[in-house]
Amino acid sequence: MTKRHGPPAGPSQRMLRVAEEVRHALSAVLARGDFRDPDLAGAHITVTEVRASPDLKHMTAFVSGLGRDVPPEQFAALKRAAPYLRREVAHAVRLRYAPDIHFQPDTALDYAMQINRALKQPVVARDLRPRTDEAEEDRS
């Protein structure tokens, strides 16, 4: 049996489970919307993913605004509200340490739309079509 050296290949089951619990807790707090900050009043912010550090002391939350980017003033307000959100998450998710929450904009939807546009270009679409006619002519 060989021993593995170095960092693990990916997140552990515990990291994934805790990150998902934090995502649910953050989503619940954001859905409640009881913020003092006027920039967050009525904001529709979705937490799409949370990634945990190996020691579970830092969480990176990827956020989007229901199919669009979060406006800069709301994103700044979200960062200002991080201590409040940390406290709320600490009450909802039982961990030894309350994790620091860092926010990042979620660009996965933008990337998927960019790939979709690229696949619909005529040059790319032509290359993706099945080659039934040419394949049959080559066999004859």
Secondary structure, 3 states (H helix, E strand, C coil): CCCCCCCCCCCCHHHHHHHHHHHHHHHHHHHHCCCCCCCCCCCCCEEEEEEECCCCCEEEEEEECCCCCCCHHHHHHHHHCHHHHHHHHHHHCCCCCCCEEEEEECCHHHHHHHHHHHHCCHHHHHHHCCCHHHHHHHHC
